[in-house]
Amino acid sequence: MGQPIAQRYDYILPLWAKDKFEHLPTAGRLHMANLPTPLYQWTHNQGYTTSSFWKRLQELDITLYIKRDDMTGGCETGGNKVRKLEFLLADALAKGYKKVVTIGGEQSNHCRATAAACRMVGMEPHLILRTPRADEIQRSSNEIEGGIGHTGNILFDRMVGSSIYTCTPGEYGRMGSKELVSRLCAHLEEKSGESVYPIPVGGSNGMGTWGYIQGVEELLSQWNTIDTKPSLDHVVFACGSGGTAAGITIGMALAFEALEGSLAPKVHAMGVCDDPDYFYDYVAGIANEMGLKVTAGVSTKEYIREHMIAHQGKGKGYAASTPEELEFITALALETGVVLDPVYSGKALYHFFTSELQNDEAEKYRGTNILFWHTGGALGLFDKANDLLVTMGRIAPTIRLDLYGKSGTNAIDISKAIE
Ligand SMILES: *Cc1c(COP(=O)(O)O)cnc(C)c1O
């Protein structure tokens, strides 16, 4: 406490991670996130008619827990990305970088968190954002109301003075995010003569993933203090660029290997943008980059497949919501006061519910404890606000306080009401 936020600390590995990796985060770690994030049993408010989700959990005698990684920071750094940035930016600082380039979708939580985190430690953020509006934005960029706008994450990107570069999804797909980042780095290096630190999509590389290796240590130490000593049977979370999945999968596998005798939880990575096969490969790639030492005779890919289940959870496609998904998020918000986001956390839990808990196979979840890891993303709701009006309108009436009796019959006259 009280130290400057740009101070680096030695990172002390969890005991179970010792001697398991070839490459360690030798630059240490920043203390940027609000940790530990809360963990509690997630129940609905009994007073409301409950949605089919809670009824089904009750039928299956499932106890649900939630880990609130949406609370790692404020609007600027909140969500799962800041855990990775603690390691990534420590590395960048140790090496003396002054500029950072990263990349993501138009409403990228990762780009927003990176931009703010950069400013906290005195670095300059450069963001490549993928948007179908790239040409339109360029045409209108001189008008006051034009340009890239100010919805959700973009407002925060801009408030911290990010340089924003746009490209279309087609261009992004053709060139690939890695190449785009390295070309912008090269361009900025040529212009300024200074090296630029590249951070991949979602901060998901061997360095960023340490954030969730440490996240597993944090969760387990909280879990072990729960009075009822529940078993941790399933862990469910949204998977976008794969770093969170890599950290949770590898962390759980190693931690429970060390605890001989206890069964490791099943790790459910709900893919919101790509297919399961892509994620098995990508997560194995991260494990290789970290130099994870797996049992002789087992390939990294086999090891990952053994310890993680990647599910299809993208629905209509990345960042596209169905009315059912939005209904689900709205119902949970009403019943629990917790707001999930439409692109990641809400989609993940919705698709876990519909594809795993609603069919006959669901019997395998009977009597289990499920942890849902809320990864944040609330600012993404602003982009979907129009679609949410239907459901919000139904649960949240707006009432005119007709204090002087000027308008219609439905208005409340407060002065009379308190007489
Ligand atoms: C990025 C993100 C995810 C996915 O995490 P990855 O490590 O990229 O797979 C999940 N939820 C939210 C809110 C995110 O912003």
The ligand as a MOL file (V3000), in Angstrom:
LIG
                    3D

  0  0  0     0  0            999 V3000
M  V30 BEGIN CTAB
M  V30 COUNTS 15 15 0 0 0
M  V30 BEGIN ATOM
M  V30 1 C -11.2200 -10.6680 -22.9640 0
M  V30 2 C -12.3850 -11.0640 -22.1590 0
M  V30 3 C -12.6800 -12.4220 -21.9170 0
M  V30 4 C -11.8910 -13.5340 -22.5090 0
M  V30 5 O -10.6350 -13.6960 -21.9370 0
M  V30 6 P -9.4390 -14.2210 -22.8440 0
M  V30 7 O -8.3180 -14.3270 -21.9330 0
M  V30 8 O -9.2510 -13.2130 -23.9240 0
M  V30 9 O -9.8700 -15.5350 -23.4160 0
M  V30 10 C -13.7480 -12.7210 -21.1100 0
M  V30 11 N -14.5300 -11.7570 -20.5950 0
M  V30 12 C -14.3030 -10.4550 -20.8210 0
M  V30 13 C -15.2280 -9.4670 -20.2460 0
M  V30 14 C -13.2180 -10.0630 -21.6050 0
M  V30 15 O -13.0120 -8.7600 -21.8330 0
M  V30 END ATOM
M  V30 BEGIN BOND
M  V30 1 1 1 2
M  V30 2 1 2 3
M  V30 3 2 2 14
M  V30 4 1 3 4
M  V30 5 2 3 10
M  V30 6 1 4 5
M  V30 7 1 5 6
M  V30 8 2 6 7
M  V30 9 1 6 8
M  V30 10 1 6 9
M  V30 11 1 10 11
M  V30 12 2 11 12
M  V30 13 1 12 13
M  V30 14 1 12 14
M  V30 15 1 14 15
M  V30 END BOND
M  V30 END CTAB
M  END
